[in-house]
């Protein structure tokens, strides 16, 4: 087990550092203190090299010059909040509306737009870990109260990478964070995710309005392109979405929370590389990078459907839907959420 750190450019004039966590099997997870970003997740290959499981770049600017939140931590609240309006107790709050009339991913000054403090790094016989923290006030991101957040990445010798969020607040606020990593574990110059196989243990997805805000209705996946209960070639599913406005997926699956059974599995059968995703919350948002924005990259390549974001969280806009889950954080309460990835190669 090992951890090293190297400079990784500057953000708004401040230095950014990359922390490389390596286990005894040669698996490496590289974390930036900027946005708690998972810059790289490398596994050994059969020819003695290493392959990245995620979209990556060695240039910080390629992570920051687009609106895709590539591989960053997201919060206070991931996903969209309708009209940017929140009622907590007897108080109503107007949040920043940074996507039309809605609030997206915590606003323009949320978790993903800061250099986090590195609280500590730890190494044991079987694990290596880094804990980052961030404090945001209402003045920073328009959400009520001051929140203190921790994010701990832990890599172990069973090839699990876990991310544990924690938060406390001095007043009532909202907390529903995620990680926005884009996955494509095929060969480095793969033009899209078409040949990856996806399985999602879900019976329903959410109906949404034109602004991608949930209506509250749950729709059956069976018989639709949203049905991934059996391993499905992504290209076949994407072909069925070609006539939609998005030309792909930007949608919400209802899942059963579990840290012992995967909620989803993504596999490249050609290389044998596989990622299993675990989460203790009830939603998986998947976005298939439907844009051909030239700022979207992987190893210098640019193509639509280049990667797939798999965002584990509580169902979006939960503050307006009583059955979606409780994302409130009370004063002096402490909440924890965990996301875990297991890789095979």
N, C-alpha and C positions, 0 to 999 in steps of 0.2 A: 504494500500500500504506500502511496506516495502522493504528495501535493507540491506543485511548483507554481510560481507566479512569474508572469512576463508582462511588460508594457503592451498596451493594445490601443494606441492612439489617444485622441483627446475628444471630449464632448463639451462644447461651450467653453473651451479653453482649459478644462480640468482634465488631468490625466485619468485614463481608464486602464484597469489592470485585469488580465486574464489569469484565472486560477485553474490549473490542470490537475484533475483528480484521476489517479491511475490505480486500478486494482491489480492483484497478483496474476490475473489472466491476460493483462494487456489491454483491457477495456479502459477508455479514457473519456471523461466528461469534462468539458471546458466551460467554465462559468465566468461571465464578466461581472464586475461590480456595477457597471452601467446596466440598469434595468433588470439585474439578476438574470441576464440573458444566457441561455444555453447555446453557446457559440458553436459547439461541436460535440458529437457523441460518437466516438470511433470504436470499432470492434475489429479484432484480427480477421484477416482473410485467409483462405486456404493456401494462398501462394506466399504467405509470410508477410504481407503488407497490412495496411489498415484501411477500412472503408468507413465513411461517415453515414450515419443513419438519418441525419437531418440536413436541411438546406444550410449552407454555410458560406462564409467568406472570411478571408484574413484581413479585410479592410472594414474598419468600423463604419465608415461612411456608407457602405452598402447595406448596413443594418438601419441607418438613421435617415436615409434620403428617400424613404417611401412611407406610405401610410399603412403598411401591412403588419406592423407590430411584430416583425419577424423574430420569433424565438424569445420574446421578452416576457417578464411577469406583468400581469394585468390586474388592475384594481383601482380604487377600492372595490368597484363592482364591474365584473366582466359582462360583456354583452350590452344590450340596449335597455334603457329606462325610458318608458313612454313619456314624451313631452318634457323630460328632465324634471318632472315634478315628484316630490316625495313628501309624504305625511308621516311624521313620527310623533306619537302621542297627540298633543294638541297643537303641535307646530307643523307648519308647511314650509317646504324649502324649494327654491328654484335652482336647480343645478345648471351648470354650463351645458348648452345645447350645441354639441360639436358635430352632429350628423343630422342635418336638417333641423327638425324640432326636437329630436331625441338626444339623449346622452349616451355615448358609446364608449365602452372600455374605461370608464372612470374619468373621461374628459381629457383635454389636451395636456393636462399637467398631472396625470395619474401616475401610477407606479412605474409605467414604462418610459417615463421621461426624466428620470433622475439617476444620479450615481448613488448607489446604496452604500451604507457603511458596512465594512466587514468586521463583524463582532469577534469571530474566532474561526480558526481551522483546527480540526482534530483528526488524529490518526490512531487507529487501534490495529490489532492483528487482522481484523476482518473488514474494517470500514475506514473510509476517509470522507470527511465532511467539511462543509463550509456554511457558516451562518451569516446572513446579511440582514440588515435592518434599515428601516426608513420611517421617519415621522412626518406626517402631513397634517396641516391645519386647514380650517375652512378657507382661510385666505389663499392657501396653495391650490386647492382643487375644487372648491365650492361645496364640497360635502360637509355636513354638520359635524362639529366637534373635532378634536385633535386625536388622530389615530397613530398608534405605534405598531408597526408590523415587523415580523421576523419571517425569514424564508431560509430554511435549511435544506441544502442538497446533500444527500448521503449516497455514496457508491459503495457497494459491498462485493464480496468475493463470489456471491451467487449471481452476479451480473444484474443486480437490481439498482436502479437509480431512483431514489425517492425524493420527493419535495414536500416538506412539511411547512405549512403556513401557520403563523400564530398572530393574534392581534389583541390589543387592549385599547380602550378609548376613555377619554375624560367626560364623555357625554354620549347620548344615544346617536348611533350612526349606522351605516350599512357596511357589510363585509362579505364579498363573494368573489374571491380572486381566482385566477387561473394562470396557466402557462400557455403561451401562444406559439409553441414550436411547430414548424412545418417539417413533415417527414417525407423522405423518399430514400429508401435504403437500397435502391437499384444501383447500377454502375454510375460513376460520377457524371457521365455525360448523358444520362437518360433524359429525354426531352419532356417526359411527363410521368404521371403515376399510373398510366393505363394498365401496365402489366402487373401491378401490385394486387394482391388478394386481400380483401377486407372482410372481417366478420364483426358484427356488432350485436350484442345480446340485448335486443330491444324489440318490443311489440308495437310501440307507438312513436310518432313524431308530432311536433306541435304545429298547428295551423298558425300562420302569421299573416299580418296585413301587408300592404305595399311598402311599409317602412321596416319590415322584418320584426315587428312587435307581435308577440304571441296574442292570439285572440282569447286564449283560455281553453280552446278545443284541442283534444288529442285525437289524432288520425291514425288509423291502423296502417302499419307498414306492409302487411301481406298484400301481394299482388301489385306493388308499386316499386318504383326505383329505389325507395327508401328501405327496402327489405334486405338486410345484410345478415339475417339470422344464420344462413349458410354461407361459407366462404365464397365470395363473389369477386370476379375480376372487375377492378374499378373502371376500366375502359368500357366494359359492357354497361355498367350503371350510368356512366357519364354520357354515353351515346343516347340514352333515354332522356337525359336532361338537356340535350343540345338545343331543343326548341324553347327552353325557358328563358326568361329575361337574364338570368345569371349565367346561362350556359355551363351549369355545374351546380354543385351543392354549396349552400350557405345556410345550414339548417340545424334543427335541434331535435335530438333523439332523447327519449325518456329511457333511463337505464336504472337497474337495481344497484344501489351502492354496494361495493365490495372491495376489500383489500386482500381477499384470498382467491377470488375468481375474477378473471379479466372481464371488463365490460366491453373490450374491443381488442382485436388482434389484426395487425397489419403485417403482411409477409411478401417477400420477394422470393418466389419459388426457385428462380434461376440460380441465385446466389446462396439460398438457404438462410438469408437474414430475416429475422422476425422480431417484432416488438409486440409485447402484451401490455395493455394499459389497464391500470386499476385505479379506482377512485372511491372515496367515501361519500360522494354526493350523487345526485339523481339525474344529471344531465350530461350529454356529450354533444357539443357543437362542433360540426365539421365543415370546413371551408376548403374547397379544392382549388384555391388560387386561380380564379377564373379569368383574371386580367392578364393582358400581355404588356402591362406597364414595363418599360425598359429598365426600371429600377428594381424589378424583381429578378433575383439572380440565384444561381447555384453554381459555384465553381466557374463563374464568368458566363454561364449560359442563361438565356432568357426565353421562356416558353410559357403559354397558358397551361394550367394543370400541372405545373412543375412540382408541386408538393401538396400535401394535405395537412391542414391544421386540425388537431384533435384536442379540443379544449374541454377539460373536465371541470365541472362547476355545478352549482345549484341552478335549476331552471331559470332562464333569463326573465327579467321584469317581475321577479318573485314578489316584490313589494306591492304589486298591484293584483296579485293572484293568490288567494289564501291557501290554495292547495299545492302551491309550487315549492314551498319550503321557507324556513325562517332565515333571512339574511341580516336581521337586525343584530347589532352589537350594543349591549347595554353598558352604561358607565361602570368601570372597574370589573366588568366581565372579561373572561379570556376565552377566545374561540380558537380551535385548531382544525385545519383541513389537510388531508394528505392525498397526493397524487403519486403513483408509482409506475415505473416502466421496467419491464423485464425484457432483456434482449437475448436472442439466440443467434448463432452464427456458424 
